[in-house]
Amino acid sequence: AAEQGDAVAQSELGLMYAQGYGVEQSNVKAAKWYTKAAEQGEVVAQFYLGRMYKQGRGVEQSDGEAVNWYTKAAEQGFAVAQYNLGLMYDKGRGVERSDVDAAMWYTKAAEQGFAVAQSNLGVMYDQGRGVEQSDVEAVKWYTKAAEQGVAAAQYNLGLMYNQGHGVEQSDFEAVKWYTKAAEQEHANAQNSLGSSYDLGQGIEKSDHLAFVWYSRSADRGHGGALFNLALMYEVGLDVVQDRAEALDLYRRAADGGISVAHSHVQWLTKLGSLDRRELADDSVAISLYHQGAEQGHVAAQYSLARMYEIGLGVEKDKGQAIKLYSIASAQGHERAKERMEYLQKHLD
């Protein structure tokens, strides 16, 4: 039937060659049959041919040709082609970059229930790209995609609940969605979930689960998680205190773009030059942190604040923690500002 010009048969034969079903796998032959079917307007073949041009399989790579065939399939209402065409406009591949066109094609695919398009459309509304900014619309599309299991949408929906953007603020809902994304190995969500357990925000406080989720996120190279994990090793929170491990993690966090980690590297390097036996004595170590804090060392201020916040090596004192966070925050330590604001909101 394919030889006799039946477009559907040609498209199916193309798929057989592409996947090696019942024939020897051949991208070149797949592209040949997709082309014959696509030129007759067969929508599935048009999409697959576009994808082969995008990936350079069986044909010479060409973003322009990919856009050409995606467009033909998209105009016939094929959702996955509409989404892929939206991506091409979003990234400016094979076509002039256009947020408006990207949003338009994402919308067409999203309205057909295509989950990743719904997620991307949520981002467009969130950022006001190609559409008028709307937190409410962002939440609407994130929710649709999140319910279909898209990890990025689950994380973004968690953020919207956390910040109360486009939806009533709810730490509980934020944690619910962070968890779903984190279980799918979404590094940002894993770090945010770790932070929720760390603070006891929206869920029962658990240093152990904070450590578990920070670790999983850090394993994926997340700078913020590396920083958070470093602090747990530095002060000995749910782990055996290990300043060498903390220093290594701070270094990796700094390399990962966490600017405040640099001051922690300097501080621990300074501590590391001191007598190890002295540092093993908690009271000596604490007095060194006090000295560092008084001398204006922002990392010492932050780490000491954490010790007061949780009562590690010192008597628990949230007021003192807030004071130290405030001083570190004034020096531009963003994490200190976050924790200070959280503690001020949740003073017992």
N, C-alpha and C positions, 0 to 999 in steps of 0.2 A: 504493500500500500504506500509505503514511503517513497519507493521508486516511481510510483504512478502519480506522485504529487500530493498525496493526502497530508495536509499540514500537521494534523494531530499525530499521525503515525510518524512523521519526520521528527517532531518534537520528542516523542517517546523514544525513538531510536537514538536521538542525540543524548537523552538522559541515560540510556543503556550504555552508550560508549563512555559517557562522563564517569559513570559509576562502575563500569566493568561488569554489568549484569548480563550474563549469557553470551557476552562477546569479550574480546580482549580490550581492556581499558585503553582508550585513545582520546586525548583532549582535542587533537586535530580533527578527528572524525566527528567528535561531539559537536565542535564548533561548526563544521561543515553542514551537519543536519539541522542544527539550531538555526543557522543562517537561512537555509531553504524554508524552514517553517516560519521564521520571524518575518521574512520578506512577504509571506502570505498573510501576515497579521496575527499569527498565533501567539497569544499573549504570554504564555509560560515560556515559550522559546525566546521571545523578545527579552524577558527578564534574565533568563539564564545566559543568553548571549551577551547582554550588558555586563553581567558579572564576570564572564570569561575575559572580556576586554579590560575590565577593571583590574583583574588579577593577572592578566597576561598569560592565560592558560589556553593553549591550542591556537592562539592568535597573538599578534604583536600587541603588547600592552598599549592601551589608549584610553585615557580618561574621557576624551571627547566622544569616542565611539560608545563608551559605557553610558554616558549621559544621553546620547542619541537613542539607544535601545531602551534604557530605563524610562525615558520620556514616553516612548511609544506604548510601553506596557502600562505606565502610570496613567496615561490618558484614557486607557481602557478600564481603569478602576482597579488595577492589580495592587493590593495594599503593600506587599513587600517591595514592589518596584517604587511605589510612592514614597515609602520610607527611605529607600536607598537613594532616590533622587533628592529627597530632602537633605540627606547627608552630604551629597555632592555640592549642593548649594551652600550648606552650612560651612563646609571646609574649602569651598572655592576650587574644587577639583573638576577639570574638564569644562568648567563654566565659570563665569564671573561670580565671585562670592556675593550672596544675597540672603540676609536674614529673613526678609519678607517672603522670598520664594521658598526658603527652607521651612519656615513656619507654615506656609500654605500647604506644602506637600506632607509635612508631618501631620497637619490637621486632617487631611483627607485619609491618611492611613490610620490615624488615631481614632477617627470616627467609625472606622471599620473594626475597631477593637484590637489593632496591632499594638502589642504591649510596649515594645521599645520606642515606637513613635509617640505613644502616650507619655512615656517618661521624658523624652526629648522635648516634647511640646510643653510639658510642665516647666522644664528649665527655661524655655523661651519666655513663658509668662513670668516666671520668677525673676528673670534678668531684664525683662522688657526688650527682648531682641526680636524684631520683625513683627511684634504685636505690642499692644499697649500693656505696660506692666500691670499685673494683677495677681496679688497673693492668693486670692480666692480661686481664680482659674488655675493657678499653679497647683494648689492643693487638690483641686478636682481631678486634674490629669495625673498628678503623682499618685493619688489614691487608686485610680483605675489601674495604673501600671503596677503599683505595689501589690494590689490584690491578685494580680496575675503573676506575682513572684519576681518582678524585676528588682534586683538588689539596690541599684542606684536610686530608684524611685522610693524604695522603702527607707533608705537612709535620708534622702531629701525630705520625705514626709515626716520622719522623726525630727529633723531640724525645724520644720515648720511648727510642729507641736511644741518643741522645746522653746522656740522664740515667740510663739503665739502669733505667727504671721498667717493671716488668711483663715485662721481657725482658733478656737478658744485654747489658750495655753494649757498644756497638760504634760507634766513630767512623766506621768504613767504611760500615756500614749506614745510619747517620744521613746521611752525605753522599749515598749512593745515593738515598735518599728525598727529601732536600732538592732534589737535582738534578731529579728528576721533577716536583716541584711548581714549582720555579723556572722550568723550561722552559714551564710553563703560566701564567707571569706572576704567581705567588703571591708578593706582596711580602715577607712574613715569611721565606719559604723562600729568596728571592733574597738577603736580608740574611744569613741564617744560612749560606748556601753561600759568600757572600763572606767571612764570618768564618772558615769552615773553610779556605779557600784562604789567608787572611791569616795564620792560625796554623799552617797545615800540619797540620791535625787531621783524620785519616781520609783524607787525600789529600795529594799532593805540594804543598808550599808554592809559591804563585805570587802575587806582588804584582799582576801584570797581571790575572789572573783574579779576584782579590779586587776590584780596581778595576772590572772589567767588571760583576760581579754587584752590587756596592754601587751602581754607577751606575744599573743597571736597576731596582733596588729604590727608589732615591732618586727616579727619574723617576715612580714611583707614589706619591711623597709619604711614604715610610716614614721616620719620625724617626730611628730607629737607624742606618739606612743613610746618611742625610744627615750624621749626626755622624761616622760612620766615613769617609765620603768627604771630609769637611772636613779630617779629620786628615791624609789622604794629600796633599791640596793644601797644608796648612800646612807639613808637613815635606818635601814633594817626593818622595813615595814613588810610583814608577812614573808620575809626572806632573811637568811643570815646576812648581816651587814657585810658588804663587800665593796669597799671604795674603789678598788681596781676595776671591778666589773662596772661600777657606776661611771667611772671615768671613760671607759671604753664606749659605753652607751651614750654618754653626753657627746663624745667626739662624733659618733655616728649621727646623732641628732643634729649637731652643728653642721655636719656635711650634708644633712638632709634639709637644710634651709631653716632650722630653728635658731634664730639669731641669739636668743637668750641663753642657749646652751653654751655659747663661747665663754661667758663669764663663769659658768659652772666648771668648765674644763680648766680655766685658769685657777679657780679656787681649789679644786681637788689636786691639781698639779702642785700647788703651793703646799697643801697639806701633806701630799705624798713625799715631799722633800724632808719632812720631819721624822723624828724617831718613831718607828712603828710601835714599839712597846708603850711609848707615851700615849699614842693614839688609841691603843687598845683599852686604855682607862677611860670610861665614859665621861667622867667628870672633867678630865683634861680636854677631851675632844669637845665637849659642850662649851668649855671656857674659851677654846680657840674659835668656835663659831661665834660666840659673843664678841670676842675681840675683832674678828673679821667684820661682823655686822656693824660694830661701832666705828670701824675704820672706813665704812661706806662700801664694803664689798657686797654687791647686790646678790650674788649667789649665796653667800653666807646668811644674809638677811632672809632670803626665801626659804632655804633649807631649815634654818632655825625656826622660822614661822611654822613650817610643817611639823616640826618636833613639838612645838607648843600646842598646835592644833590637835594632835593625836596623843600627846603625852608620852613621847618616846625619849627616854633619858632625862626628861624634865617633867615637872608636874604639869598636867594638862591646864592650859590657860588660853581660852579663846580670845580674850581681850588682848593679851600680849601677842597672840598670833596675828590678829587684825592690825595691831600697831606696826608689827614688822612687815606684814604684807603691804601696808600703806606706804612705808618708807621705800620698799623695793619697787612698788608700783610707780612712785614718784620719779624713780630713776629709769622708768621705761620697761620694767619687767612685766610683760603682758600676762603671764601666768599668775603673777602675784595679784594683779588687778582683778582677774577672774575669781580667784579664791577669796580675796578680801570682800568682793561684792556678794559672793555666795554666803560667806560667814555672817556678814552684816544682816543679810536677809533671814538667816536661820539661827540667830543667837537664841540659845535656850532661855 
